[in-house]
């Protein structure tokens, strides 16, 4: 499926991350929304972003690789690439942009926003996005902690 997506994630504590040519950026603790698109395989792109094992390519990769960053929700919409920028512009009316982030190939101010959880959900619904339930393999995403890996190992051993 092709379309656009919004990754909603938390920065668990104030961090500074070197983001390619943008340099060292400070990200305060809080919730964020990142808008992206994939005109080939949306699911593959989102799974790639969620994974902690990947080659760094996009601005968002630098940020999502940090252990203090946890993806919480994903929204998607079947739409052409131009709706990525339309969505970014709509969200800029409600949230604070991280200037120049994720928009080196377009004229937008940003594709990353510091956002309020409740307002994100409301805006995604208003813009016609569907929410995706994230199914991840423990340990591969950075969302599941060591305790969840252990729980998974224990439950696997019991079944044998």
C-alpha positions in Angstrom: 0.0 0.0 0.0 1.2 3.5 -0.7 0.3 6.5 1.4 1.3 8.8 4.2 1.9 8.1 7.8 2.4 9.9 11.1 4.7 8.4 13.7 3.8 9.5 17.3 6.6 9.0 19.7 7.9 10.1 23.1 11.3 11.5 24.0 11.6 10.2 27.5 14.2 12.7 28.7 15.8 15.8 27.3 18.3 14.7 24.6 20.7 16.2 22.0 21.1 14.3 18.8 23.3 15.0 15.8 20.9 15.0 12.8 22.9 14.8 9.6 23.5 18.3 8.0 21.2 19.9 10.6 23.8 19.3 13.2 23.3 18.9 16.9 19.6 19.4 17.8 18.0 19.5 21.3 14.8 17.5 21.8 13.0 18.3 25.1 11.2 15.5 26.9 7.7 15.1 25.4 5.5 13.8 22.6 6.3 14.3 18.9 4.6 13.6 15.6 6.5 13.0 12.4 4.9 13.0 9.0 6.3 10.8 6.2 5.2 9.1 3.0 5.9 5.9 1.0 4.8 5.5 -2.5 5.9 1.9 -2.7 5.4 -0.1 0.6 4.0 1.9 3.5 4.2 -1.0 6.0 7.9 -1.7 5.1 8.8 2.0 5.6 7.0 2.3 9.0 8.6 -1.0 10.2 12.0 0.3 9.1 11.5 3.5 11.1 10.4 1.5 14.2 13.4 -0.8 14.0 16.6 0.1 16.0 18.8 -1.9 13.5 19.0 0.1 10.3 21.3 2.2 8.2 20.8 5.9 8.9 19.2 7.6 5.9 16.5 10.2 6.9 16.5 12.8 9.6 14.0 10.8 11.6 16.4 7.8 11.6 18.9 9.8 13.7 16.3 10.6 16.3 14.6 7.2 16.5 17.9 5.4 17.1 18.2 7.1 20.5 17.3 4.8 23.3 15.3 7.6 25.0 12.9 7.7 22.0 9.9 5.3 22.0 7.4 5.0 19.1 3.9 4.8 20.6 1.4 5.1 17.7 1.3 5.1 14.0 -1.4 6.6 11.8 -1.7 6.1 8.1 -3.8 7.3 5.2 -4.0 6.1 1.6 -2.9 9.2 -0.3 -0.5 10.6 -2.8 2.8 12.1 -1.7 1.6 15.7 -1.9 -0.7 15.0 1.1 2.5 14.6 3.2 3.1 18.3 2.9 -0.6 19.2 3.2 -0.7 17.2 6.5 2.5 18.9 7.7 1.1 22.3 7.0 -2.2 21.4 8.8 -0.3 20.2 11.9 1.8 23.3 11.9 -1.4 25.2 12.9 -1.6 23.2 16.1 1.9 22.2 17.1 5.4 23.6 17.3 7.7 22.6 14.4 11.2 21.4 14.8 12.5 23.7 12.0 13.9 22.1 8.8 13.5 18.5 10.1 12.4 15.9 7.6 11.6 18.4 4.8 14.8 18.7 2.8 13.0 17.6 -0.3 10.1 20.0 -0.1 9.2 23.6 0.9 7.7 22.8 4.3 9.0 24.4 7.5 9.1 20.9 9.1 7.7 17.4 9.1 8.4 16.9 12.9 6.3 18.6 15.6 6.3 18.8 19.3 2.8 17.7 20.1 0.2 17.1 22.7 -1.0 13.5 22.8 -4.8 14.3 23.0 -4.5 16.9 20.2 -2.6 14.5 18.0 -5.4 11.9 18.1 -8.1 14.6 17.5 -6.2 16.0 14.5 -5.4 12.6 13.0 -9.1 11.7 13.1 -10.1 15.1 11.6 -7.5 14.6 8.8 -8.9 11.1 7.9 -6.1 9.0 9.3 -6.5 5.5 10.6 -4.6 4.3 13.7 -2.4 1.2 13.4 -1.8 -1.2 16.2 1.9 -1.7 16.4 3.0 -5.3 16.6 6.7 -5.6 17.3 9.1 -8.4 18.1 10.6 -7.9 21.6 14.1 -6.6 21.5 14.1 -5.4 17.9 12.3 -2.1 18.3 13.6 -0.5 21.5 10.0 -0.2 22.8 10.1 -3.4 24.7 12.4 -3.4 27.7 14.6 -6.3 28.9 11.8 -7.4 31.3 9.5 -8.0 28.3 12.2 -10.0 26.5 12.5 -12.2 29.6 8.8 -12.6 29.8 8.7 -13.7 26.2 11.6 -16.2 26.8 9.9 -17.6 29.9 6.6 -18.1 28.0 8.4 -19.8 25.1 10.2 -22.2 27.5 6.9 -23.1 29.2 5.3 -24.1 25.9 8.1 -26.6 25.0 
